[in-house]
Amino acid sequence: MASFNVIHVLTGCTAVGKTETALAWAEANHAEILSCDSLLFYRGMNIGTAKPTVQELGRVPHHLIDICSPDAAMDIARYVMMAQEVIRDLAARHCPVLVVGGSGFYLKAFFAPVVDAVHVPPDMRQRVGAMTLAQAVSELNRLNPDGLGQLDQANPRRVTRALERCLASGRTLRDLQVDFATQPAPFAGYEIKLVELARPPDELEQRIRMRVIQMIEAGLIAEVEHLLPLGMGNNPSAAGAIGYREVQAMLEGKLPREALVDEIVKNTRSLVKKQRTWFRTQLPSHRQMPAAGVAIDQLFAGS
């Protein structure tokens, strides 16, 4: 039986079958679902994200779905704050919670610190954002005479964030990393039970291709055509999502229509490979269960 002081987390690769398993478990345990999918935040991004349908959302209360417009950026700090609020509310109501999703960085928030407490003023963020990568790395080296550690200096986003935090705090990366490593995880007061659903590679490949075909038939192209005027293209997280970026490329004449399905399948396959590596190397020890025929009453037993 589920307990309200436990956070149950169900993850797995794209197309493995998380939604139906999550709904069945939540119904059996009178639980509510907290999304941990970085694309389900966006309103209107329904088909390409395999967002739960209206009927599925009606079966179990869901949280943190459709909370952003497609042109608005979502970040981990905001997600953690909102997830903490949801979980506090559910705990107060003695209602079990089931976290569902496969977005690695957001998922990690339930097991370890993911964001520091440094506040970066908007004007400073704008100033750093105007720098070239070479300028930002040079400034970081000036502020960090002891070196930049393992920072990926070829990654503009990581360099920019590192520089923002050094400038805003007046501290070195090494000092900030020490502070970060010693801060508690956002959900340290709860017992976390984690299960990863899995399928054999051949079976998952078939499911991916079938899902892509179904998305196209359900109107993915029209969905992208609707979202682009709403500013989706200005949001890198949304515009770069698999399915959406390939359709955009097709609409811009960069990808033949007949190649659309294969391109989405190929990129989804690459994502799955990355997800599997991430689950294996970044998540704590956990149970892996076959998605096909999983016994709902045994899903979190012993985990």
C-alpha positions in Angstrom: 0.0 0.0 0.0 1.3 3.5 -0.8 2.3 5.9 2.0 2.0 9.6 1.9 5.5 10.2 3.2 7.0 8.3 0.4 7.7 9.7 -3.1 7.2 7.0 -5.7 9.1 7.6 -8.9 8.4 5.8 -12.2 10.8 6.4 -15.0 12.0 4.7 -18.2 12.9 5.5 -21.8 10.7 7.3 -24.3 7.9 5.0 -25.6 8.5 2.3 -22.9 4.9 2.6 -21.6 5.1 4.8 -18.5 1.7 6.5 -18.9 -0.6 3.4 -18.7 1.5 1.8 -15.9 1.4 5.1 -14.0 -2.4 5.5 -14.4 -3.0 1.9 -13.3 -0.8 2.2 -10.2 -2.2 5.7 -9.2 -5.8 4.4 -9.6 -5.0 1.3 -7.5 -3.4 3.4 -4.7 -5.6 6.5 -4.9 -2.5 8.5 -5.8 -2.0 11.7 -7.8 0.7 12.0 -10.5 3.4 14.6 -10.6 4.9 15.0 -14.1 8.7 15.0 -14.5 8.7 15.4 -18.2 10.4 18.6 -19.4 8.1 18.9 -22.5 4.7 18.3 -20.8 5.1 21.7 -19.2 4.1 23.4 -22.4 0.5 24.1 -23.4 -0.4 23.0 -26.9 2.5 20.6 -27.3 0.3 17.6 -27.0 0.8 15.1 -29.9 4.6 15.3 -30.2 5.1 14.9 -26.5 2.7 12.0 -26.1 1.0 14.0 -23.4 -1.7 12.1 -21.6 -5.1 12.6 -23.3 -8.0 14.4 -21.8 -9.5 11.0 -20.9 -6.3 9.9 -19.2 -6.0 13.1 -17.3 -9.5 12.6 -16.1 -8.7 9.2 -14.6 -6.1 10.6 -12.1 -5.3 14.1 -11.0 -2.1 15.3 -12.6 0.3 18.1 -11.6 2.8 20.3 -13.5 1.3 19.7 -17.0 0.4 22.6 -19.2 1.9 25.2 -16.9 3.8 27.2 -19.6 3.1 28.8 -22.9 5.3 27.4 -25.7 7.4 30.5 -25.9 8.3 30.6 -22.2 11.4 29.0 -20.8 11.1 26.5 -17.9 14.1 25.9 -15.6 15.0 23.4 -12.9 14.8 25.9 -10.0 11.2 26.7 -10.8 10.3 23.1 -11.3 11.8 22.2 -7.9 9.9 24.9 -6.1 6.6 23.9 -7.8 7.2 20.2 -7.2 7.9 20.8 -3.5 4.7 22.7 -3.2 2.7 19.9 -4.8 4.3 17.2 -2.7 3.8 19.2 0.6 0.1 19.6 -0.3 -0.3 15.9 -1.1 1.5 14.9 2.1 -0.8 17.2 4.1 -3.8 15.5 2.5 -2.3 12.0 3.1 -2.4 11.4 -0.6 0.3 9.2 -2.2 2.3 10.8 -5.0 3.7 9.2 -8.1 6.4 11.1 -10.0 6.4 10.1 -13.7 8.9 11.0 -16.4 12.2 10.4 -18.2 13.8 13.9 -18.2 17.1 13.2 -16.6 18.0 16.6 -15.0 14.5 17.1 -13.6 14.4 13.5 -12.4 17.7 14.0 -10.6 16.1 16.7 -8.4 14.4 13.9 -6.4 17.7 12.4 -5.4 20.4 15.1 -5.2 20.9 18.9 -5.3 20.5 20.3 -8.8 20.5 24.0 -8.4 22.5 26.4 -6.1 21.1 29.4 -4.2 23.0 32.0 -6.2 20.7 34.7 -7.5 21.8 36.2 -10.9 20.3 39.7 -11.5 18.7 40.0 -14.9 21.1 42.8 -16.1 24.1 40.6 -15.3 22.5 37.7 -17.2 22.0 40.0 -20.1 25.6 41.3 -20.0 27.1 37.8 -19.8 24.7 36.6 -22.6 26.1 39.2 -24.9 29.7 37.9 -24.6 31.2 35.5 -27.1 32.2 32.1 -25.9 35.9 33.1 -26.0 35.2 36.3 -24.0 33.3 34.4 -21.4 36.0 31.7 -21.0 38.6 34.4 -20.6 36.6 36.2 -17.9 36.1 32.9 -16.1 39.8 32.1 -16.2 40.5 35.6 -14.7 38.0 35.0 -11.9 39.3 31.4 -11.3 43.1 31.5 -11.0 43.1 27.9 -9.7 41.5 26.7 -12.9 38.0 25.7 -14.2 38.0 22.1 -13.1 35.9 19.8 -15.3 33.9 22.6 -16.8 33.1 21.9 -20.5 34.7 25.1 -22.0 33.2 24.3 -25.4 29.7 24.3 -24.1 28.3 27.9 -24.3 25.4 27.3 -21.9 27.6 25.8 -19.2 30.3 28.5 -19.6 27.6 31.2 -19.4 26.0 29.8 -16.3 29.3 29.3 -14.6 30.3 32.9 -15.3 27.0 34.3 -14.1 27.4 32.5 -10.8 31.0 33.6 -10.3 30.1 37.2 -11.0 26.9 37.2 -8.9 28.5 35.5 -5.9 32.0 36.9 -6.0 33.3 33.3 -5.5 35.3 30.8 -7.5 33.8 27.8 -9.2 35.6 25.5 -6.8 34.1 27.3 -3.7 30.6 27.2 -5.3 31.0 23.5 -6.1 31.9 22.8 -2.5 28.8 24.6 -1.3 26.7 22.8 -3.8 27.9 19.4 -2.8 27.1 19.9 0.8 23.6 21.3 0.4 20.7 18.9 1.1 18.7 17.4 -1.8 15.4 19.2 -2.4 13.3 16.2 -1.2 15.7 15.0 1.6 12.8 14.6 4.1 11.1 11.9 2.1 11.7 8.2 1.3 12.2 7.8 -2.4 11.2 4.6 -4.2 12.4 4.4 -7.7 11.4 2.0 -10.5 12.6 2.0 -14.1 10.4 0.3 -16.7 12.3 -1.4 -19.5 11.6 -3.3 -22.7 13.9 -5.3 -25.1 15.6 -3.1 -27.7 13.7 -4.7 -30.7 10.4 -4.3 -29.0 11.1 -0.7 -28.0 12.2 0.1 -31.6 8.9 -1.2 -32.9 7.0 0.9 -30.3 8.9 4.0 -31.3 8.2 3.7 -35.0 4.5 2.9 -34.4 4.2 5.9 -32.1 5.9 8.3 -34.6 3.5 7.1 -37.3 0.5 7.6 -35.0 1.7 11.1 -34.1 1.9 12.1 -37.8 -1.5 10.6 -38.4 -2.9 12.4 -35.4 -1.9 15.8 -36.7 1.7 16.5 -35.5 2.4 18.7 -38.6 -0.7 20.8 -38.0 0.2 21.1 -34.3 3.7 22.5 -35.1 2.1 24.9 -37.7 -0.2 26.2 -34.9 2.6 26.5 -32.3 5.2 28.4 -34.4 3.2 31.7 -34.5 2.8 31.4 -30.8 6.6 31.7 -30.3 7.6 28.1 -29.9 10.6 28.7 -32.2 11.9 31.3 -29.6 12.1 28.6 -26.9 15.1 26.3 -27.5 13.7 23.6 -25.2 10.4 23.4 -27.1 11.7 24.1 -30.6 14.5 21.5 -30.2 12.3 18.7 -29.0 12.3 15.6 -31.1 9.3 15.5 -33.4 8.9 19.3 -33.4 12.4 20.1 -34.8 12.0 17.6 -37.6 8.6 18.9 -38.6 10.0 22.5 -38.5 12.8 21.4 -40.8 10.3 19.8 -43.2 8.1 23.0 -43.2 11.2 25.0 -44.0 12.1 22.8 -46.9 15.1 21.3 -45.2 13.7 17.8 -44.9 11.7 15.8 -47.5 8.2 14.9 -46.3 8.9 11.2 -47.1 11.9 11.2 -44.8 10.0 12.7 -41.8 9.1 9.5 -40.0 12.6 7.9 -40.4 14.3 11.1 -39.1 12.1 11.3 -36.0 12.6 7.6 -35.4 16.4 7.9 -35.8 16.6 10.8 -33.4 14.3 9.1 -30.9 16.5 6.1 -31.0 19.5 8.3 -30.2 17.6 9.9 -27.3 16.8 6.4 -25.9 20.4 5.5 -25.9 21.3 8.6 -24.0 18.5 8.0 -21.5 19.6 4.5 -20.8 23.2 5.7 -20.2 21.9 8.4 -17.9 19.7 6.1 -15.9 22.6 3.7 -15.5 25.2 6.3 -14.5 23.3 9.1 -12.8 20.4 7.5 -10.8 20.9 5.8 -7.5 20.5 2.0 -7.2 16.9 1.1 -8.3 14.7 -1.7 -9.5 14.3 -2.3 -13.2 11.0 -4.0 -14.2 9.7 -5.2 -17.6 7.0 -2.9 -18.8 5.1 -5.7 -20.5 2.9 -7.5 -18.0 4.1 -5.6 -14.9 2.2 -6.5 -11.8 0.8 -3.2 -10.5 0.6 -4.4 -6.9 4.3 -5.4 -7.0 5.6 -2.3 -8.8 7.2 -0.7 -5.8 7.3 -3.7 -3.5 10.8 -4.0 -2.1 12.2 -0.9 -4.0 
